[in-house]
Amino acid sequence: MADWGPVVVAVVLFVLLTPGLLFQIPARGRVVEFGNMHTSGASILVHTIIYFGLITIFTIAIRLHIYAG
């Protein structure tokens, strides 16, 4: 049986944490902007750190597993 937990978590977090899609930290004029669809280098770095932290928590600390088949 294949473990789909890390794959599902990675895809969902990637979609939710894409800079500018739902929110952007840091934004150009403010700390947080919602739905502006603009991306900066600092925003990519911050979202990458958040993504790494959350995916580590879900796959290693919580040990989320989804088995198919």
C-alpha positions as CSV (number, residue, x, y, z in Angstrom):
1,M,0.0,0.0,0.0
2,A,1.2,3.5,-0.9
3,D,1.4,6.2,1.8
4,W,-0.2,9.3,0.2
5,G,-0.2,11.4,3.4
6,P,3.0,13.4,2.6
7,V,1.9,13.9,-1.0
8,V,-1.6,15.2,-0.1
9,V,-0.2,17.5,2.6
10,A,2.5,18.9,0.2
11,V,0.0,19.7,-2.5
12,V,-2.5,21.3,-0.2
13,L,0.1,23.4,1.5
14,F,1.6,24.4,-1.8
15,V,-1.7,25.7,-3.1
16,L,-2.6,27.5,0.1
17,L,0.8,29.0,0.6
18,T,1.5,30.3,-2.9
19,P,2.5,33.9,-2.4
20,G,-0.2,36.3,-3.5
21,L,-2.9,33.7,-4.1
22,L,-4.7,33.9,-0.7
23,F,-2.3,36.2,1.2
24,Q,1.2,37.6,1.0
25,I,3.6,38.1,3.9
26,P,5.4,40.6,3.6
27,A,3.4,42.7,1.1
28,R,4.6,45.7,-0.7
29,G,2.9,48.4,1.3
30,R,1.7,46.5,4.4
31,V,2.6,43.5,6.5
32,V,-0.1,41.3,5.0
33,E,-2.2,41.7,1.9
34,F,-4.9,39.3,0.7
35,G,-5.4,38.2,-2.9
36,N,-3.1,40.8,-4.6
37,M,-1.4,38.3,-7.0
38,H,2.0,40.0,-6.7
39,T,5.1,38.3,-5.6
40,S,8.4,39.6,-4.2
41,G,11.6,37.8,-3.3
42,A,11.1,38.4,0.5
43,S,7.6,37.0,0.2
44,I,8.8,33.9,-1.5
45,L,11.4,33.4,1.2
46,V,8.9,33.8,4.0
47,H,6.3,31.5,2.4
48,T,9.1,28.9,1.8
49,I,10.0,28.9,5.5
50,I,6.3,28.6,6.6
51,Y,5.8,25.8,4.0
52,F,8.9,23.9,5.3
53,G,7.8,24.3,8.9
54,L,4.2,23.1,8.3
55,I,5.2,20.2,6.1
56,T,7.7,19.1,8.7
57,I,5.1,19.2,11.5
58,F,2.5,17.3,9.5
59,T,4.8,14.6,8.1
60,I,7.3,14.0,10.9
61,A,5.8,15.2,14.2
62,I,2.1,14.2,13.6
63,R,3.0,11.3,11.3
64,L,0.0,11.8,9.0
65,H,-0.6,8.8,6.9
66,I,-3.2,8.2,4.1
67,Y,-3.2,4.7,2.6
68,A,-4.8,3.9,-0.7
69,G,-5.6,0.5,-2.0
